[in-house]
Amino acid sequence: MSNTFATPKELVEELCRLRDLKVGIFGEKKPTIRSVSFAVPGTDYELTSWRVWEQAYRINVSDSKKTYDGVTGLKRRLPTCARGLFTYMDPRTKEQKIAIRGYDKFFNIDEIPLTTWNSLREHTKGPYELTVKENGCIIFISALSNGELIITSKHSFGAVEGQSVSHALAGERWLEDHLKKVGKSKKELAQELLKRQATAVAELCDDDFEEHILPYRGDRRGLYLHGLNMNIPEFTTASSEDVSAFAKVWGFLKTDSFYIHKFEDMKHFLEETAKTGRLNNRSVEGFVVRCHSTAQAGKRNSTNDFFFKYKFEEPYGMFRQWREVTKMLIHDKPLNYAKYKKITNEYVDFCRKKFQEKPELKALYLKNKGIISLREEFLLLSKLDAMTISVESSNEKPYTLLVPIATIGCGKTTVAKILEKLFNWPVVQNDNIPSGKGGPKKFARAIVNEFQNGHPIVFADRNNHIPNMRSALRSDVSAELEGVRYVALPFVQNLSTRSFVQERVISRGDRHQSIKVSEGVEKVNSILDMFYKQYKPFDPELFSHDEGYDDVIELDPHVGSLENARLIVDYMQQHIPDSITNYPSEDEFQRALEFAVNDYVPTYTKIMGESSLKKQERNSNEIQYFGAFIPSDKVKAILKDVIRSKGISWDDQFSSYTLQDSFHVTMIHRSQITLGPEMADLWQQYLNQLKKKRSNVIDHVSFTLRSLVWDGRVMCFKVDIDSKSMWFGKTGNPQLHITLGTTSPCIKPFESNLMLERLRTGKASQDEPEIHTIDVEPKVDITGTLQFLPKE
């Protein structure tokens, strides 16, 4: 999923532009695009190897805010997703050409939202080509326009300083050997690849040159051909049958491949094979699956080729850890490893003794020699089976952390206190931790202390309503303690939940560490509003921060805290039976509820004032935008009246739209600071007003609703700001509006900006939806509270 370029010239021009600007496409501080040039010996050709910041591939296929321009709302894309791209200018024609074209970056199962099983089931179609994932280093083979054959590694060509034999040169030696066996020459291969305008993609597997994870010895060494890619900007690759036939003619080792036509059959095969890590009695690291994707349909010249990989976690995850730990040991670095702790400790003890006996093994190991033999000797002496111990070790999770995901008033503390009363599971309350620097890490430290004090189950009593908060909690705890099972407890959040919990919070009075109704209902509502605006649902497919949780128990505030506690108890009894020796009786449940509701009283008051909440709010680096927030019930009532006044039926015209939970007019967005000093000054004016206030609300701003606008994707009210307002003429958005809803959760609300711009200019491409408008008559005025929204 990259920008589409019709010719290599267009692609190279864009790559050069981005490289020379040293720009971070997704807002990163480092340049996204870099290049290195190589002279081709004996010719006047020069190869340019293009490199993309590795993390950018993942951001590029995500739905992260980083992938959208904060002002225009347009999607940012990498110019190419190729991993391994070499270009050159033909000295004779001065034409830019692609010399080497690697695969588009592809991802492992569950590595990104697009490669979850549910997503793959939805957007891919068979047949599915399963290709054995050989375990070596990638080699590219192609030809220049003068007929010169070139062999490269992913980013390098020819000799490499500091290496006796580079990967590219080792690949060239093996290529010469393969060609000799079938009576072919490098010149003939160059002519064939030039005729095809293709790059041959192979895996160099040779333990005599460099060891990886799996052994390649004897006649299993060499170049395994697994791809023929067209040398064009768009990723287009040959079928496995064509690759296999090419390998036979030109002497390459063939990569095993086969077809499975149905998705569920493919999924079942991969999951079953993963249990043994073997195919046809041979250890394999996994498979690359080639198929077609409807997610890319409509792209110019797209063949919809789509790859994903299924890497076997066991025992290869353990083997990779051992390899890295061994290098740490040799370099005398602190040994840090999160998984397979017990068996890895034994392996480290073995390595220490071995290196004392034979110190020369260290230097060889650092040259990637002896990796496999050292591992195999340890397993042989230990009389252990690698698959069995890795699976057993990966399941070592003696601790369980219950992580609620909620807003204030959902009953999470009541649930926690019920469980504490029944089973003595500690409840670590974030509200009991004083405000100040390092609060999140102190919270994590308090959790770890409870685990280390002998408690196998702990309840992390905090809202955890923001994805990076959930991710940071997991990271902070795991950094200090391994073997923790993370169980997410998302509480249902919808419009009825909001009014329900609001009533609950107000009726609770001052029985809360940080929210005191005696200080005023308006302040309570302000705090609740802040949490609702920040809240993002738990969704591992949508938010990468939510990946890594072991299980999910969905809870509902409406059913009551006792019923939610029962759901957790049932889960624990099923998945961790040792944690609940005796299932509580009904009387015990009721007594625990009585304790949680009536007997438990907070003993610590956390000030949600200038020292904490306001301090956080006033940190300008944490502010995403300033907006005028308008009561949702009022907006919906006006929308209903406008539609009714024109005799339009909601069901007939707008049934596909889902309205937003809250509504606002964006006044200025943080991304606009970079547009120039005028916008930077305007942003500062908003910050200055914020500093003068002692509450969440900066001001009240009035607007006039002008028209209802929609295009089948997004719907909004176009508005004008009151000319008498101090904020008149002080907005960063020339198209002031209230986004009302979209027809899909995949559609971003800021598409309203694009729609209104098309409406203003009258410019639209043929494939863009038609825009409809209704004037709001008679005139309707509406007032919003000017506030800020923090970064997520």
Number of C-alpha atoms within 10 A of each C-alpha: 18 19 16 18 18 12 14 19 17 14 23 23 12 17 21 15 13 18 19 13 10 15 16 16 21 20 12 13 10 12 18 23 23 17 16 12 15 15 13 15 9 7 10 10 19 17 22 23 22 23 20 22 14 11 10 20 23 16 18 20 17 18 16 14 15 16 21 17 17 15 17 13 17 14 14 17 20 23 21 24 25 23 19 23 26 29 23 23 19 16 14 10 7 9 11 18 21 27 26 32 30 25 21 21 17 20 18 17 16 19 16 21 21 21 22 16 14 12 15 19 13 14 15 22 16 15 17 21 21 24 19 20 20 24 20 22 19 24 28 31 25 29 26 23 18 14 17 18 19 21 22 24 23 21 19 21 23 20 14 13 8 7 9 9 14 19 25 25 19 22 27 22 12 18 21 14 15 20 18 14 11 13 10 15 14 19 13 14 19 22 19 15 22 21 10 14 20 26 27 23 24 27 23 28 26 24 23 13 15 19 23 20 18 18 18 20 13 10 8 13 17 25 30 24 28 29 25 28 24 22 26 19 26 29 23 21 22 14 15 22 12 13 20 19 12 18 22 13 12 21 21 24 20 17 20 16 17 14 16 16 14 12 18 12 11 18 14 11 12 18 13 11 14 20 15 16 22 15 13 6 8 7 12 22 22 24 21 22 24 22 20 18 18 14 16 16 13 10 14 11 14 13 16 19 18 22 22 20 21 22 20 20 18 21 21 20 17 22 21 13 16 21 20 13 20 22 16 14 17 17 11 9 11 9 13 12 15 13 19 22 17 11 16 19 14 12 19 17 10 17 19 15 11 15 14 11 10 10 13 10 18 21 12 12 19 15 14 18 19 20 24 19 12 18 18 13 12 18 14 12 9 12 9 12 11 18 17 13 17 22 16 13 18 18 13 17 14 14 19 21 21 21 25 30 28 27 26 20 22 28 24 28 24 24 25 25 26 28 25 18 17 17 17 13 19 21 20 22 17 20 19 16 16 16 17 12 9 9 13 17 15 16 24 22 17 19 24 23 15 18 20 12 9 9 17 17 24 23 25 25 24 21 23 25 24 20 23 15 17 22 18 16 20 21 15 17 19 16 14 12 16 17 18 21 21 18 19 22 22 23 25 18 20 10 9 10 18 19 10 15 20 17 12 15 23 18 11 14 14 17 16 19 18 18 24 20 19 11 11 11 15 10 16 18 15 14 18 19 17 16 17 18 15 15 19 17 18 26 14 17 19 18 19 19 19 20 19 14 18 11 13 16 16 16 26 17 19 16 9 14 24 18 16 25 21 16 15 19 20 15 15 16 16 12 9 13 13 10 16 15 9 10 12 15 9 9 9 14 20 14 15 24 22 14 16 22 16 9 10 12 13 13 10 13 17 18 16 17 13 13 12 16 15 17 13 16 19 20 12 16 11 15 18 16 20 24 21 23 22 21 14 15 12 13 18 15 10 15 17 14 13 20 17 12 11 12 9 13 12 13 9 8 11 17 10 15 19 15 16 13 14 19 23 21 25 23 24 23 21 20 14 19 17 10 10 9 10 13 20 15 12 17 23 14 13 21 18 12 11 22 15 9 13 11 17 20 16 20 15 15 22 22 21 17 22 19 18 21 23 24 17 16 20 26 28 25 25 23 21 17 23 17 11 9 13 10 16 13 12 17 20 20 17 14 20 21 29 25 26 26 25 25 17 12 10 9 12 17 19 20 19 28 22 16 23 20 16 16 16 10 8 9 10 14 7 7 6 11 13 14 18 12 15 14 15 21 12 9 10 13 14 17 17 19 19 23 23 29 16 19 12 16
